[in-house]
Amino acid sequence: MGVIAETTQENRTPAAVGAAIRRTDMRARGEPALWVLGGALALGIAMIAGFLALVAWNGILTFIPKPIDVVTQADGTVTAGEPFREELFRPDAEVLEALTPEWRARIAAADGYTSRTLYRTGNFDLYGEDFRWIPDFTVTKRERPANVLFIERLEWGPFVGSIKSATIDGAERQIASLDDPAFVAAHRMSRQRWAQANDIEKDEIGAINHKLEAARLDLRGVELDSGRDSTDYRQAQARVEADAAVQRGNYDKLAVQVEDLRRLNAANTVTFVAVGGEEKTEEMAHLVRFYPANDLSFGGKIAVYFSRWAEFLGDEPREANTEGGVLPAIFGTAAMTLLMVIAVAPFGVMTALYLREYAKQGRLVSIVRISVNNLAGVPSIVYGVFGLGFFAYTLGGSIDALFYPERLPNPTFGTGGLLWSALTLALLTVPVVIVATEEALAAVPRSMREGSLACGASKWQTIRNIVLPRAMPGIMTGIILAMARGAGEVAPLMLVGVVKLAPELPVDGLFPFVHLERSFMHLGFHIYDVGFQSRNAEAGKPMVFVTTMLLISLIFVMNVVAIVIRNRLRRKFAGSQF
């Protein structure tokens, strides 16, 4: 019987072995947990991929030129516009009573629903609306004529209609097509004169105004130092008045040039006609682009598409930020993020280095670490309030009182600006850098420290030459995470420097060339402003998607650069542990 009782795995039948395996609890093998973790990962990846695909799809399609429908309704109203989107809706009882029996039957068969189309009509200066809903049951005719134009203007948004006539150099003439050589040449020249006038006003006249203001502030400084009755003040006043006379002469010459350019542009106009018969006369210089929306070739669509992208990336915004470009916002976002990294990296690394390598481990250091971790959970708007109170009002006000008393009561650094925004976000992201740096320092093997010390190196020499270089990949990881979070923050920036419109970049040709005290534009705030503060939410929706795509791309590019640097550092010190 002893032999029979000692049945082993080898003399079991395959069926018995399979039954024993099947009787093993699945929880003991961890398969349910594996499924849950894998499912959560797949769900997260799907959500991120879906969001990015949604933003990319809508952003890429934003600038594609669309056809124009001319819709005639039962009451005789004629509407022309781009089909924007369609949706189902339920007409109320009063509307249903006014419909024909055929339409009532069709709506009843669809459970009381019918469709309607939102058209981007443009012509806001004529109709007072950018979009119009048209239910299908009101449409008697829908067509796409070849002569309808989509005209993008500097003001009042797009115009949808046709050209009636044009005035070139004061002489009225009929325009057979948009390819008329005289019309094309006149429009190009008008746009060049408009750009030249703007450059003169912005650069040359702006430089004169800057010199006059600087001279006034210098005189004010002499007044504060010596008084209005002093000899120094009288001499400074004489110099300022003499220089002001010269600058006013230069200003008058430039003003005459601008006036001449605008007078020439006023002689080149176009008269448009809307589908309802209303006429509108515009200067050619105010026409950004125009094209026959229903008669545009594939090459023409490509040209319009890329010209819109060029304008978006290289020009200033217009029409309450819903049209034009976002160059100031791109520059402001990049500059603020880089300044934030410059501020947060040394401060975070030095703090982590002291806590890990120099501080005596105990209750106080533990409290400091807990406090740093808790800072990561503070709402970002609280940092904005702190930045406004401490950086702008306290620190900036002190700088104004010490270095810019002649400018008071107008603040220079005592208000929101690029510098204070960067420092505020540096405080917001410093816990991330501290924690990542501490983990990177702890990951450096103790044997490397001991070997360096055994060779006669001091503690600082060991940290500088052995520990920090090998911890640099982990430090770069913390900086990457801080950069990604800081670049997308909006709430604190609304208090410490970001504005709706700031066409002047913080960098220009005027001394001191870099103006960190200036307000700036930010892509994140631009998205908020266009999406929630614009005149028409529908008009701003395309710009929201394309700006979001641009912000994600900008953060992606900056992160890729940092990741490349981190990987090079990692390869450099790979295999150097002992």
LINHU-V617735 format. One line per field, one symbol per residue. ss: DSSP state (a for helix, b for strand, c for the rest). phi: phi as a letter, one per 30 degrees, with the letter a starting at -180 (. if undefined). burial: 1 if it has 9 or more other C-alpha atoms within 8 Angstrom, else 0. Layout:
# LINHU-V617735
ss=???
phi=???
burial=???
This chain:
# LINHU-V617735
ss=caaaaccccccccaaaaaaaaacccaaaacaaaaaaaaaaaaaaaaaaaaaaaaaaaaaaaccccccbbbbbbccccbbbbbbbbbbbbcccaaaaacccaaaaaaaaaccccbbbbbbbcccaaaacccbbbbbaaabbbbbcccccbbbbbcccccbbbbbbbbbbccbbbcccccccaaaaaaaaaaaaaaaaaaaaaaaaaaaaaaaaaaaaaaaaaaaaaaccccaaaaaaaaaaaaaaaaaaaaaaaaaaaaaaaaaaaaccbbbbbcccccbbbbbaaabbbbbbcccccaaaaaaaaaaaaaaaaaccbbccccbbccaaaaaaaaaaaaaaaaaaaaaaaaaaaaaaaaccccaaaaaaaaaaaaaccccaaaaaaaaaaaaaaaaaaaaaaaacaaaccccccccccaaaaaaaaaaaaaaaaaaaaaaaaaaccaaaaaaaaaccccaaaaaaaaaaaaaaaaaaaaaaaaaaaaaaccccaaaacbccccccccbccccccbcccccbccaaaaaaaaaaccccaaaaaaaaaaaaaaaaaaaaaaaaaaaaaaaaaaaacccccc
phi=.ddddddcddcddedddddddddddddddidedddddddddddddddddddddddddddddecddcdccccccddjdcbbaddcabacbcddddddddddeddddddddciicbcbbccddihddccibcbbdbdddcdcabbbddcdcccccdbiidbclbdcabcchicdadcdaddeedddddddddddddddddddddcddddddddddddddddddddddcjdcddedddddddddddddddddddddddddddddddddddcbbccbdddjdcbcbddddcdaaaddcbcdddddddddddddddddbcddbhhidbicbeeddddddddddddddddddddddddddddccdddaddddddddddddddcdedddddddddddddddddddddddcbdddddddccdbdadddddddddddcdedddddddddddddeddddddddddjddddddddccddedddeddddddddddddddcdbedddcbldbdbbddddbadcediccddddbcbdddddddddbcddbddddeeddddddddddddddddddddddddddddddcdicdb
burial=00000000000100001000000000000010000000000000000000000011011101110011111110000111111000000010000100100011001100011111111111110000111101110110010100011111110111111111111100000010000100110110011011001011100111110001001111111110011000001101100100010010011001001100110110111111111000000111111101111101000010011001111111111111111111111111110110111011101110111111000000001100000110110001011111111111111111111001111100111111111111111111111111111111100100011001100010001111011111111111111111111110101111111110010011000000000011111111111111100100101111111111101001100010011001101100100000
